[in-house]
Structures are given as C-alpha cells and as structure tokens.
Amino acid sequence: MPSELLPDSVTTLLKSSRFVHLATCLNNIPHVSLMNYTYYRDSNGDYIIITTPQKTTKYNNMVLNPNVSILVHDWVSAKSNTSGEDSTSGRRNSLYEMLTNMNRTEISSVSVMIDGKAEILKSDSEKFNFYKSLHLNNDSIDQVQAKNYIECEDNALVLIRIEGCKITDTENNIQQFQK
C-alpha cells in the first residue's frame, strides 16, 4: 500500500491517540479489545504494532483469521461551553460532568475504522527485534504496561498492515480509502 493512502488527518490521529479498539473474529463470533499500540509508516505502507498474551481470544482469532478491524476515535474535539463553567451553577465543569453531558454536547470529531492484516512476528527474527524496539520506545505507553505487555516473553508481537480505512464525522460524512 502506498503511504499516500492514508490522509494526514488519519496519520495525525494515529500518532496522537493512546488507545485503539481492535476487533477480531472467528467462526462469526466477534471479539473487541482495547489496546495500546504504536503507529509506524515506511515506504512500503502504514502499520500498527501491538502485543498480546498468547493465551487470549484475540491472539487465537488472529492466528486463525488475520483479518482485523481497528477503531480509533478523536475524543478531544468535544465542543462544549468554552468558558469552562457549568452554565447552570457557575462552577467549573469536572471531567465527570463533561462525560455526563457528552450526549448533549456538539461533538466535532471523527471515527476512523481501519481494515488490516495481522502478522504474528517470530521472536527470533530481525523484523521482530525492529518492531519490538519501536513499540518499546513509544512514549505514550507507560512503563508498567511496557513491562507487562511488550517485554514479557510470553506475549506475541503483532504487526498489522493497514489495507484501508473509512473516516466518519459527526454529520455522517464518510470518506473511504482502499489499497
């Protein structure tokens, strides 16, 4: 896939978000997981790097069916009262109040659904060492999660090659990009 497939808005979102939702499927039974990830682009395409324990449903699903979907959402663009005050009481909004009122708020955001192919990397390969190093050096993954998920020898390193994406905004405008 040429790197120009993904628009800048998608690559910016992938570079700035901390988590994605990974969907796998086996025997018509879907499975969704919240994942730390690392986004990487080279001249051959766009990739998402994840790790997972090998004794999980998502791992087993990817081994038997490498087709995956990933959802990344822009949550930070919520448009609300910009004064930072609750319009009813004159006090500052807390995170709880913001989340509680989200349904009543105009959201200026996008959701990106990514289609990809998962490849479980062999731990004795040069490719494995390269992508593990990239994932370990991702500043958005905290040290505890890095130790538990990336450095753990029992976990698999998964490289997801992005094959296409669909961008949807709050007005249901849809843009689709395919390989």
Secondary structure in CASP SS format (residue, H / E / C, confidence):
PFRMAT SS
TARGET T0000
AUTHOR 0000-0000-0000
METHOD secondary structure of the structure
MODEL  1
M C 1.00
P C 1.00
S H 1.00
E H 1.00
L H 1.00
L C 1.00
P C 1.00
D H 1.00
S H 1.00
V H 1.00
T H 1.00
T H 1.00
L H 1.00
L H 1.00
K H 1.00
S H 1.00
S C 1.00
R C 1.00
F E 1.00
V E 1.00
H E 1.00
L E 1.00
A E 1.00
T E 1.00
C E 1.00
L E 1.00
N C 1.00
N C 1.00
I E 1.00
P E 1.00
H E 1.00
V E 1.00
S E 1.00
L E 1.00
M E 1.00
N E 1.00
Y C 1.00
T E 1.00
Y E 1.00
Y E 1.00
R E 1.00
D E 1.00
S C 1.00
N C 1.00
G E 1.00
D E 1.00
Y E 1.00
I E 1.00
I E 1.00
I E 1.00
T E 1.00
T E 1.00
P E 1.00
Q C 1.00
K C 1.00
T C 1.00
T H 1.00
K H 1.00
Y H 1.00
N H 1.00
N H 1.00
M H 1.00
V H 1.00
L H 1.00
N C 1.00
P C 1.00
N E 1.00
V E 1.00
S E 1.00
I E 1.00
L E 1.00
V E 1.00
H E 1.00
D C 1.00
W C 1.00
V C 1.00
S C 1.00
A E 1.00
K E 1.00
S C 1.00
N C 1.00
T C 1.00
S C 1.00
G C 1.00
E E 1.00
D C 1.00
S C 1.00
T C 1.00
S C 1.00
G C 1.00
R C 1.00
R E 1.00
N C 1.00
S C 1.00
L H 1.00
Y H 1.00
E H 1.00
M H 1.00
L H 1.00
T H 1.00
N C 1.00
M H 1.00
N H 1.00
R H 1.00
T C 1.00
E E 1.00
I E 1.00
S C 1.00
S C 1.00
V E 1.00
S E 1.00
V E 1.00
M E 1.00
I E 1.00
D E 1.00
G E 1.00
K E 1.00
A E 1.00
E E 1.00
I E 1.00
L C 1.00
K C 1.00
S C 1.00
D C 1.00
S C 1.00
E H 1.00
K H 1.00
F H 1.00
N H 1.00
F H 1.00
Y H 1.00
K H 1.00
S H 1.00
L H 1.00
H H 1.00
L H 1.00
N C 1.00
N C 1.00
D C 1.00
S C 1.00
I C 1.00
D C 1.00
Q H 1.00
V H 1.00
Q H 1.00
A H 1.00
K H 1.00
N H 1.00
Y H 1.00
I H 1.00
E C 1.00
C C 1.00
E C 1.00
D C 1.00
N E 1.00
A E 1.00
L E 1.00
V E 1.00
L E 1.00
I E 1.00
R E 1.00
I E 1.00
E E 1.00
G E 1.00
C E 1.00
K E 1.00
I E 1.00
T E 1.00
D E 1.00
T C 1.00
E C 1.00
N C 1.00
N C 1.00
I E 1.00
Q E 1.00
Q E 1.00
F E 1.00
Q E 1.00
K C 1.00
END
